[in-house]
């Protein structure tokens, strides 16, 4: 355990950095040479010097070094490599911790020719063959290579130059130039080494038996004493040869690769072995994993079931879609004998990655009804995936910030290393949409987008999470209905589903403006919706008219504010006295309102008449027609008895061209007869009429209205009212009691003071003896009051308009 682990395999050393230990840290790798100098490892240096750095299973990091790497120390049959690892939580590597790891491995016997195909480089090392005659040569004079070949080192054995064989030409590079071009060259006591990164200029792509190879044809020259020797250092590594069919990986490697078999006339297999992650597998182990290794006449074939033991899955993203790829790190060792090299060992490391396969993300909603929490599980995901942020509505937040929005997020890890994310959201969180479904059911909808990132590739993908939970917690609005003498009332108590429901009368949206137009009252204080409509209103339905009662009904519908779907119906029905339709005035004037009954929708109220068809309504609405006439006109009949005089007429409706009415409403007016006598009189000059003063109790009201229409007075909660100078104020004085049609209301004086006391000074008269003040720059304007459904006694009201003013003394404003 610990931050690193070590494994040796032949001429290779592997150090694995623990995913758990180095998770969420920035890393830098260094190689330490024998003098203690640290060399930072980058891609170019790694390929030139014999190092490979890969991300293996998920987030583990793997470092591999060749026995003949640049900084390894060889002693007898052991090579030692020392690396330094710096880890920091900051990208600038501040406050980094340092880990030093020195590892030694035994290496086996070298073959005359050793070939390695690594992930990022090709390597060939060949045995130096020095003829016996040269070994026995006795030199009398010291060597002086600088006279002939200044580039050659004055050492017993050293590489001098390398010649690349290309189709169009041969190109020679001195050692220093070859190093600058990215090649790695070295000698030991017994071997010459050439290391070739795949990206170097002289590497060619050559196809053989349908397989493409990276190929470098080269000859390496080295000096031994006074002799220059040449070695064939050609190297070839397969590029492809991988096929994916029937959930199986098939890897094919030709045996006879032309650049490696030049000049060879005989060939004999010695050994074919394979494994995974540097570990050779026995035939029994391969069979248990269902691997197949075939050593055929011209090729070696390896078959691996996709998903088999030894490989792993990693997360992949293609065009924003989540998917997976299966990864397996295979290696193949092929040894053969030929007449040129005797024994050759060819070791190939091959990381195989299957094509992208789209994956679906499972989303499970486990509702905790008792706690009123949506418990949503998203996943599973492979360990190389992390949740980084959430988009809630239009706001994107990180995982820690999501708590402020009511989201609690935690990870669940499973035994196989995979994980899932669990999101807990209260049903009452602001981002959870609530919608009424039916009866007592509400739908809670969570709509959040999760953004994930993969490591180490830093690819991102999103997972929309839309979950719906149906809960039996709907509280529907309920209503209380009642009537008073002149109005029908609905008081609706809000539930928890109707926050966005709108009041409709049939298909007509009842807004505040619409309510004011018809003198309806519409109030909503958040908990209750109050609607009041007068008995005689366009939206009231009437039925069952007879001598003792009339049934008036008002219907209201609550509709969804978005879809306008019908949600809830309410109605109020009340029995009213027919006297509400008839006014029999003492002076013989009759005012009667006829109403359209349920079932008579095609009746045109404007065509209603009395017995005398010349008597037509003076005021018409869609559902009512009002007649005003004298009892001695319009075909009114009368009859007497000992105590009363009764007048009778009818409201009739005739279809055009017909004489039989289809609508008929009789009405009566009865007057008490106290005394009947014959009166003699003679004509003489009548005296001027006079009114005697007297005492009595009158109930009056003074109201200030918002507009000239006198439809909406200021409520008590709206005082004090703020107005600009010269802005109009609309006053109304009404005689509330007694309701006697014989009374007329006349105003004598009206004045304004600078305080709430009516007797205080200064004061300014608005009306004097019932007339406007002629000293006023903006004189009071009287407004006529006419009979309407809401004004039954116009003579009981006075309306006038005053311009806003203030009190001043000299040029100073007087305040209370």
Secondary structure, DSSP 8 states (H G I E B T S, - for coil): --SEEEEEETTEEEEEE-HHHHTT-EEEEEEE-TTS-EEE--HHHHHHHTEEEEE-STT-EEEEEETT-TT-EEETTEEEEEEEEEEESSTT-TT-EEEEEEEEEE-----SEEEEE-SSEEEEEEE----HHHHT---SS---HHHH-TTS-SSSEEEEEEEEE-SS-EEEEEHHHHHHTT-EEEE-SSEEEEEEETTSTT-EEEEETTEEEEEE-EEEEEEETTEEEEEE--EEEES--EEEETTEEEEEEES--GGGSTT---EEEEEEEEEETTEE--HHHHHHHT-EEEE-SSEEEEEEETT-TT-EEEEEEETTEEEEEEEEEEEEEEEEEETTTEEEEEEEEEEEE---EE----EEEEEETTTTEEEEEEEEE-TTEEEEEEEETTEEEETTGGGGGTEEEEEEE-TTS-EEEEEEEETT-TTSEEEEEETTEEEEEEEEEEEEEETTT--EEEEEEEEEEEES-----EEEEEE-SSEEEEEEE--SS-TTEEEEETTEE--HHHHHHTT-EEEE-SSEEEEEEESS-TTEEEE---SS-EEEEEEEEEEETTT--EEEEEEEEEEE-GGGTEEE-TTSEEEEEEE-BTT-TT--GGG-B-SSTT-B-SEE-SSEEEEEEETTSTT-EEEE-SSEEEEEEEEEE--TT-SS-SEEEEEEEEEE--------------------------EEEEEEESSTT---B--GGG-S----TT-EEEEEEEEEE---TT-------EEEESSS-TT-SSEEEEEETTEE-TT-SS--EEE-----SS-S-GGGEEEEEEE----EETTEE---
